[in-house]
Amino acid sequence: QVQLVESGGDSVQPGGSLRLSCSASGSIFSINAMGWYRQAPGKQRELVATITSGEKTNYVDSVKGRFTISRDNAKNTVYLQMNSLKLEDTAVYYCHVEVPYGLGSIDYWGQGTQVTVSS
């Protein structure tokens, strides 16, 4: 079993910055992909950014150039640095990790952390 603990959500003004963290603990020998998703009120959950075990990154177009995902494998932690925040970035942000299991993998999700961008 794997537990994910997220932190860093807050309320900021447009143009501000936040850094989200997500630490995984439990029966972990390795982690494949790690990522962040978000869900705004009345909308479906969407992928924000992912990072593979080889540190290849992928971003949704709306955050490219503003957000940076990174990971610390020694700490089983993934980060999301969010700069130049916009009103439309307001959402609950969820951490996701993919842990190898047998011939496949298991997906784990964090509880979510609220990011509110308002003036």
C-alpha positions as CSV (number, residue, x, y, z in Angstrom):
1,Q,0.0,0.0,0.0
2,V,1.2,3.5,-0.8
3,Q,0.1,6.8,0.8
4,L,0.5,10.2,-0.9
5,V,0.6,13.4,1.1
6,E,0.2,16.6,-0.8
7,S,1.0,20.1,0.4
8,G,1.5,23.6,-0.9
9,G,-2.0,24.6,-2.0
10,D,-3.0,28.2,-1.1
11,S,-4.7,31.3,-2.2
12,V,-2.7,33.7,-4.4
13,Q,-3.2,36.7,-6.6
14,P,-2.8,36.5,-10.4
15,G,0.8,36.5,-11.3
16,G,1.8,34.8,-8.1
17,S,3.7,31.6,-7.5
18,L,3.1,28.4,-5.6
19,R,5.0,25.1,-5.2
20,L,3.1,21.9,-4.6
21,S,4.7,18.9,-3.1
22,C,3.6,15.3,-3.0
23,S,5.5,12.6,-0.9
24,A,4.8,8.9,-1.3
25,S,5.3,6.5,1.5
26,G,4.7,2.8,2.1
27,S,5.7,-0.3,0.2
28,I,7.7,1.4,-2.5
29,F,10.7,-0.1,-4.3
30,S,10.3,2.2,-7.3
31,I,8.0,4.6,-9.0
32,N,7.3,4.9,-12.7
33,A,5.5,8.1,-13.7
34,M,4.5,10.8,-11.3
35,G,2.2,13.6,-12.1
36,W,-0.2,16.3,-11.2
37,Y,-3.9,16.6,-12.3
38,R,-6.4,19.2,-11.5
39,Q,-10.1,19.6,-11.3
40,A,-12.0,22.9,-11.4
41,P,-15.6,23.2,-10.2
42,G,-17.9,21.8,-12.8
43,K,-15.1,20.4,-15.0
44,Q,-13.5,17.1,-15.5
45,R,-10.2,16.2,-14.0
46,E,-7.4,17.1,-16.4
47,L,-3.7,16.2,-16.7
48,V,-1.4,19.1,-15.8
49,A,2.0,17.6,-15.9
50,T,3.8,14.3,-15.8
51,I,7.4,13.1,-15.3
52,T,8.7,9.7,-16.0
53,S,11.3,7.7,-14.1
54,G,13.7,8.9,-16.8
55,E,12.7,12.5,-16.0
56,K,10.9,13.1,-19.3
57,T,8.2,15.7,-18.8
58,N,4.9,16.4,-20.4
59,Y,2.6,19.4,-19.9
60,V,-0.8,20.5,-20.9
61,D,-0.5,23.4,-23.3
62,S,-2.2,25.9,-20.9
63,V,0.7,25.6,-18.4
64,K,3.7,25.3,-20.7
65,G,6.3,27.9,-19.8
66,R,4.7,28.6,-16.5
67,F,4.7,25.3,-14.5
68,T,7.7,23.0,-13.9
69,I,7.4,19.5,-12.7
70,S,10.3,17.7,-11.0
71,R,10.9,14.7,-8.8
72,D,13.3,13.6,-6.1
73,N,13.6,9.9,-6.3
74,A,15.5,9.6,-3.0
75,K,12.5,11.2,-1.2
76,N,9.8,9.7,-3.4
77,T,8.5,13.2,-3.9
78,V,7.2,15.1,-6.9
79,Y,6.9,18.8,-7.1
80,L,5.0,21.3,-9.2
81,Q,6.4,24.8,-9.4
82,M,3.7,27.1,-10.6
83,N,4.6,30.6,-11.7
84,S,2.6,33.4,-13.3
85,L,-0.6,31.9,-12.0
86,K,-3.9,32.8,-13.7
87,L,-7.5,32.8,-12.6
88,E,-8.1,29.7,-14.7
89,D,-5.5,27.8,-12.7
90,T,-7.9,27.7,-9.8
91,A,-8.7,24.0,-9.0
92,V,-8.0,21.1,-6.7
93,Y,-4.7,19.6,-7.6
94,Y,-4.2,15.9,-7.3
95,C,-0.9,14.0,-7.2
96,H,-0.7,10.8,-9.1
97,V,2.0,8.1,-9.0
98,E,2.3,4.8,-10.9
99,V,4.0,2.0,-8.9
100,P,5.2,-1.2,-10.6
101,Y,3.3,-4.3,-9.5
102,G,3.9,-7.7,-11.1
103,L,3.7,-7.3,-14.8
104,G,1.7,-4.1,-14.6
105,S,1.4,-1.2,-12.3
106,I,-1.0,0.4,-9.7
107,D,-2.2,4.0,-9.7
108,Y,-2.3,5.9,-6.5
109,W,-3.9,9.4,-6.0
110,G,-3.4,12.0,-3.3
111,Q,-6.3,13.6,-1.5
112,G,-6.0,16.9,-3.4
113,T,-4.8,20.3,-2.4
114,Q,-6.7,23.5,-3.2
115,V,-5.2,26.2,-5.4
116,T,-7.1,29.4,-5.6
117,V,-6.1,32.3,-7.8
118,S,-8.1,35.4,-7.2
119,S,-7.7,39.2,-7.1
